[in-house]
Amino acid sequence: MAEVRLEHIYKTYKGGVEAVKDLNLTIRNGEFLALLGPSGCGKTSTLRMIVGLEQITAGDLYIGDRRMNDLEPSERNAALAFESYALYPPLTVHDNIAFCLRARQMDPGEIKRRVLEVADMLEIRDILGRKPAELGGGQKQRISLARALVRDPDAFLMDEPLSHLDAAQRAHMRVELKRLHARTGRTTVLVTHDQLEAVAMAERVAVMNFGVLQQVGTFDEIYNHPANEFVAGFIGEPPMNFLECEPTSQDGQTALRATDGSFSVTLPGELRARVEGQKAGRLKLGIRPIDMIAAPKANGNGVVEIAGNVYTYESLGEEGQLAARIGSNEVIVVTSPDVTFERSQPVWLQLRTHRIHLFHGDTGVAL
Amino acid sequence: MATKQVSATDFAVPEEVVKPPWLVRMRPFLIALPALLILIGILYPFVVGVAYSFTAYAFTRPNTAFVGLRQYQRMVEDSDFLYSTFITLAYAISATGVQLLLGLIVATLLNRDSRIAKILQTTLIFPMMVAPVISTLIWKMMMQPSVGILNPMLNAIGLPSLQWAAVPETALFSVVLVDVWMYTPFAALILLAGLRSFPQGPFEAARVDGASFWFTFRNLTLPMLTPFILIVIIFRFMDSLKMFDIIFAMTEGGPGSTLMTYQLTAYRTSIQFQRLAQGLPYAIVLYFVIYFVSQYLVKWWGRAQRRAAGYS
């Protein structure tokens, strides 16, 4: 077990595609970290650089205290569970798992013991004699994990391990992977585009976009204090609403007015101070769908409200999802099951003002 | 413009079923006709050949009387029969084996994305673009003991001159060498196509698993390549069992009867000595050997393919 440290890592592919730019990230000893981002954000490239399947263009990679840049994958003692499973098709499940041990010329008795141990852990003992093509996705997934775990690696890397499983298997494997990590305590990196997976399993989440690390932290930190507009919009389902607005003076206090003039909101003290401190021009107001209350009538009781029109409404049982038009913007609101809405009906949205996020209009950085 | 009133009768289906024209009815037969003609072209000579092998027909004495298996008995009792069997198999096995081994090495070396590998891949097919007889005649000139170019080359690296196909000791080696030169590229191309068709994942996994080149080759590459190896064996073994042109162009079966394979014995007896019926059993036995061996190999290939794909 060891710490994995990436210092100013760059990856530029032939043809000039920059997959990873100046990545600084430390995965602590024994930590479960998720690399989260949309497809093509560089997360898989990062993983492949850690394990040694891709050359590092610039920067330093350390596993433990050893610099790994120029070492072969076999010398890094990092295990990778591939997205495609990458099982050895002609070999039985047992030989798939034993492959790396036999490659290292381990004693046959010891190989047998370790394969059985890891097979028990992943509950695949009954299929050890089968061949990969005869097995289902969930079983292949377990074999791929078993193959990575049997080696006792310093770092355990997983590339979208659950993406080919059906919903029930995925939920099951999420729990199992977390249990496995708790049991083995290995430094683990999970690459995923699915925030649910990241939340369910990882202790910390690193969000990447366009090859750049956006934010690292616990899920709560990232969810409640997104560093920029991308992170705010990427994390959370349904995604955060963004409304363009600019600071204005209202009753002698700084408030926000929509760029298209459709609404204005007063801000709580702390946010107001931040807006004043920044002297920002255009801003983006971010508010999550669950941080608004939709009502068919104005409350008027001193709360911050925005008037709009219902665009679409779907009832989803225990909650409803409302899309409303406010001026030229469209916002999504999660509604309680007690109220229903009709298309084109006027609607008032009460904002939980302390849950408002503000981002710089041009750079997208959080205020 | 006058518009025609559309009435229901315009769309009525005629009650009488029209018989399709003759050409349409014959279409299935016409489509099958070329295959049928080819089949006749293959089957007719074969059946006639088998029929003649039960006679004592010779061009000098056209006698079509049925003599049963006497020609076959004569073949088996011939003092050269065992040697002929041996040399036929020796040629086929050594040529196929060496081609397979060299092809495997060449394919493994060329299985990379460098420019030189791409250039070499295209040059690979050059030997196959020359007619075998012409290649063999060129080789024969190169092997000529006094003026050929090969002996000076051997001498240059300190090896003694060879008599090549002129003496029994090196005759088989010489013709197999030409066969290997001619068909190793075929083996290499098939195996290279196989290597190129593999998914990258398992090989990357093997690198991460810390497997050496040899370990990966033995445990992963070779089992996955088995179907392609069998394709090479099926084609080259069948082909070299009935090899005629290289041996005939090089020595006509000599020196003496050193290279008298089934195929050459059949040719010499039936055509040169004009004893048609006497030579036919060699060709027919060769046919059955090739038939059964190929049946077996094709079945093996099917199993190997399933196994390589990950079924037990």
Boltz contact constraints between the chains, C-beta under 6 A:
constraints:
  - contact:
      token1: [A, 51]
      token2: [B, 208]
      max_distance: 6.0
  - contact:
      token1: [A, 53]
      token2: [B, 204]
      max_distance: 6.0
  - contact:
      token1: [A, 73]
      token2: [B, 207]
      max_distance: 6.0
  - contact:
      token1: [A, 73]
      token2: [B, 208]
      max_distance: 6.0
  - contact:
      token1: [A, 74]
      token2: [B, 210]
      max_distance: 6.0
  - contact:
      token1: [A, 80]
      token2: [B, 208]
      max_distance: 6.0
  - contact:
      token1: [A, 82]
      token2: [B, 201]
      max_distance: 6.0
  - contact:
      token1: [A, 84]
      token2: [B, 201]
      max_distance: 6.0
  - contact:
      token1: [A, 86]
      token2: [B, 201]
      max_distance: 6.0
  - contact:
      token1: [A, 86]
      token2: [B, 202]
      max_distance: 6.0
  - contact:
      token1: [A, 86]
      token2: [B, 205]
      max_distance: 6.0
  - contact:
      token1: [A, 88]
      token2: [B, 202]
      max_distance: 6.0
  - contact:
      token1: [A, 88]
      token2: [B, 220]
      max_distance: 6.0
  - contact:
      token1: [A, 89]
      token2: [B, 309]
      max_distance: 6.0
  - contact:
      token1: [A, 89]
      token2: [B, 310]
      max_distance: 6.0
  - contact:
      token1: [A, 90]
      token2: [B, 223]
      max_distance: 6.0
  - contact:
      token1: [A, 90]
      token2: [B, 224]
      max_distance: 6.0
  - contact:
      token1: [A, 90]
      token2: [B, 307]
      max_distance: 6.0
  - contact:
      token1: [A, 90]
      token2: [B, 308]
      max_distance: 6.0
  - contact:
      token1: [A, 99]
      token2: [B, 209]
      max_distance: 6.0
  - contact:
      token1: [A, 100]
      token2: [B, 209]
      max_distance: 6.0
  - contact:
      token1: [A, 100]
      token2: [B, 210]
      max_distance: 6.0
  - contact:
      token1: [A, 103]
      token2: [B, 209]
      max_distance: 6.0
  - contact:
      token1: [A, 103]
      token2: [B, 210]
      max_distance: 6.0
  - contact:
      token1: [A, 103]
      token2: [B, 211]
      max_distance: 6.0
  - contact:
      token1: [A, 103]
      token2: [B, 215]
      max_distance: 6.0
  - contact:
      token1: [A, 131]
      token2: [B, 310]
      max_distance: 6.0
  - contact:
      token1: [A, 131]
      token2: [B, 311]
      max_distance: 6.0
  - contact:
      token1: [A, 131]
      token2: [B, 312]
      max_distance: 6.0
  - contact:
      token1: [A, 132]
      token2: [B, 310]
      max_distance: 6.0
  - contact:
      token1: [A, 133]
      token2: [B, 309]
      max_distance: 6.0
  - contact:
      token1: [A, 133]
      token2: [B, 310]
      max_distance: 6.0
  - contact:
      token1: [A, 133]
      token2: [B, 311]
      max_distance: 6.0
